[in-house]
Amino acid sequence: MNKLATFAVALLLIFGGALWYLASADWNGFIKTQIELHGSHLTSQTVAVEKVDLKLTEGFGGIYGLTVSNPAQYQQENALSLGEISLDIDVESVTSSPVVLESIRVSAAQAAVEFDKEGNNNIQDILDAIESHTSTSPEQQKKQKKQDKKPTTKVAINSIVIEKLKLTLDLQDVNGEVMDVQLPDIKLDGIGGTEGLPADKLAIEISKKLLESVKDAAVKHYKNAASDALMDKIGDKANELFDSFKNAFSDDEEQEEQQK
């Protein structure tokens, strides 16, 4: 079975495009534009792509330098950076539904997660933006149900692997530290199930799962740091009380000695 190693097709699917758009004269440029437009709308942040290099006839391709900017109130320039992304697509499934993407692999991935004093963080803010753009009113839900009844090509992804994502945690408002954490591979299986999902819904599913995986890993470190910081404060306060008690006791002894 012939397979294409290219993330470009996947990104079209992920951000609401379709395979037949590849017939465009400048489809590398088209794919790049679609990723940036739809990704920026979905996240409420600037999504940028450095280069798209897809060679369908050679079975090779990739997306390079995909970044998602940080919400304005945070310090780091980008919340997420995906260096290189590739996929294996089952070519025999392209003319059927669902189109099966056997795997998507992401390498040279980095995420910057910043926490404030209340525990809020930039990744959760982006997730909230996705939720606000994808939530529907009752009228929209009725319209969506009608659209769902129409024949449409669906997509299923067997596995997504984000290799050794480098996580930078900004905990300066918690304990004054910034730390780098090397995460193990993040694996997401069975996206879309056996029947698949429409491309736009698949985009939402993948975006949420990736960002939630990053957030969950960061929150574990945040909780540990916050707990340690709290214990340090308790320890400092206990020492202050002990010193006050000791000084007061010493003063009482001195007064007793003077009275004698």
N, C-alpha and C positions, 0 to 999 in steps of 0.2 A: 504494500500500500504506500503510495507516494504521499509525502507530508511536506508542508511548507514551514520553514523556520522563519517566522516573521511576525513581529508584534504589531506592525502597521495595520494589518487586517483586523486584529483583535481590538485595537484602539478605535477603529471605525465602528465596530460592533459595540464596544463598551460605551462610547459616547454618542450612540444613537444613529450611526451611519448604516450603510448596507454594502454588501460585497460588490454589487454592480456599479457602485460609484468609482470603482477602480478603473473603469473605462475612460475616466477623465484624462485629458491630454497631459495635464501636470498633476497626476494623482498623488505624487509624493508631497507636493505643495498643498494640494487639497486636503490630504489627510492631516497634515500639520495644522492647517487652519481650523479644521473641524475639531481637532483635539483641544486647541486653545480656546475656541469659542464656546463649545459645549462644556468643557471642563471648568472654565471660568464662571459660567452661569451656574453650574451645579454647586460649586464650592463657595461662591461669592469672593473668590480670591483670583489673582492673576495666575493662570496656568500657561506655561511657556514650554516650547519644545525647541531644542537646538537643531536637530536634524532628523529627517525621515529618509531612510534608505531601504527601499523595497524592490527586490528583483524577483518577481513572481516566477519567471521562466527558469531562473536558476535555483529556485527554492531557498532564497536567502533574503533576509531583511531585518530591519530593526528600527527602534525609536531610541534616540540618544538625547540625554540631557533634559528629561521632563521634570519640571519643577512646579511646585504649588507655593505661592507666596504666603507669608504670615499675615494674620490680621494686624491692623495698624498699631494696636496698643502693645504689641510684643516687640522684643528687641531683635531677634534673628530675622534675616531677610526672607528665608524660606522655611516653611514648615516641613516640606517633604521634597526630596530629590531622588529621582530614579535614574541611575546612570545609563543602564542598558536593559532593554526588555525584548524578549523574543517569545515566539509561540510555535507550537506544532499544531497544525490544523489538518483534520482528516478531509482530504480533498474530495473523496467519494461522497461525503455528506453535504457538500456545498449546495447541490441541487435539490436537497431534501430539507425537511424540518423535523428535528432541530439540526442546525449546523453544529458539528461537534468539534470543539477545540480541545485537543487531548491534553495540552499543558500550556501554561504561560509561566515563564521564568524571568524573574527580575534580579539583576545583579547591580553592585555598586550603589546600594540604596542607603539613604540617610534620612533621619527624621530629627527635628529639633522640637522638644516639648518644654514649654515654659509654664511654671506654676506661680500663681500669685499667693498672697498670704491667706486667702480664703480657700485655696485649693482649686480655683478655676484654672483652666489651661487652654492653650490655643487649639489643640486637636479637637477638644470637645466643642469649641466655638465653630470650627469648620463642620463638624458633624451636625450641629444645630442648624447651620446654614443649609446643608443638604436636606435636612428634615423639613425646613420651611419651604424649600423649593419643590419638594415632592409630596407634601401633604395636600390633600384634595378636599374640597367642599362636597356636600351631598350632591349638588348638581354635577360637579366634575366627576364624581364617582359613577353617576348614572351614565354620563357620556363615555367614561372609560369602559364600562361594562358593554356598551354597544360596540365600541371599537374592538374589544377583546373577542367578540363573536365573529369578527371578520377574519378571514384567512390571513395569517401573517407568518413570516419566517421567524422561527425562534432559535435561540442559541443555548447550547449546554457546554460547560467547561468542566472537564474531568478533574483538573488540579491546577492550582496556582502556587508557585513557590517563590517567596521573597528570600533571597539568600543572604544570610548574615548581615541583617540590617544594623547599621551603626546608629545608636540612639544617643543624642546629646540632651542631657537633662539640666535645665536651668532651675536650680533650687535656691537661688540667692535670697529670695524672699522668705524661704523656709529655714535654711541653715547656713546661708551665705556661700553655698558651694555650686559649682558647675561640674558635672561629671559625664564621662563618656561610658556607655555600656554597649557591649557587643551582644546582640540578641542571637539566639539560635535561629535556624531557618523557620520562617513562618509558612505553614502549609494550610491551604484552604482547598477542600475537596468537594466535588459534587455541586458546583454552582449552577443553579438552574434545574437540577434534578435530571431525571431521564427524559422528561418532555421538553425541557428548555424553557427559556423566558424570552419575551421580546427584548430587543437590544437595549431600549431605554431603561427598562426595569433591571436588566442585567447590569447596566452601568451603576445604578444606585446600589444594588446588592454588593458588587465588588468594592465600590468606594467605601461603603459602610464597614464591610468586613475588614478591609485593610486598615482603615483608620482606627477602628475599635481594637484591633490587635495591637497596634502601636500604643494607643491610649492605655489599655489594660496593663501592658508591660511597664509603662511609665508610672502609672498610679501605684503599683506595688512598691517601686522605689521611693515614690513620694511619701507613702504611708510610713515606710521604715524611717525615712529622714525626719518626718514630722514627729514620729514617736520618740526618736532619739533626741530631737530638739526639745521636746516637752520634758523628757526625763532630765535633760541638762538643766532646764529652767527650774524644775522641782528641786534638783540637787543644789543649785545655787541658792534657791530660796531657803532650803533647809539649813544650809551653811550659814546664811545670814541670820536666821533665827537662833541657831546655836551660838553664833558669835555674840548676838545681842544678849542671850540668856547668860552666857559665860561672863560677859562684861558686867551685867547687872549683878550677878552673884559675887563677882570680885569686888564691886563697889560696896556691897553689903558687908563683906568680910572686913574691908578697910574701915568702914564706919564702926563696926564692933570693936576692932582693935583700938581705934581712937578713943572710944568710950571707956575702955579698960584703962 
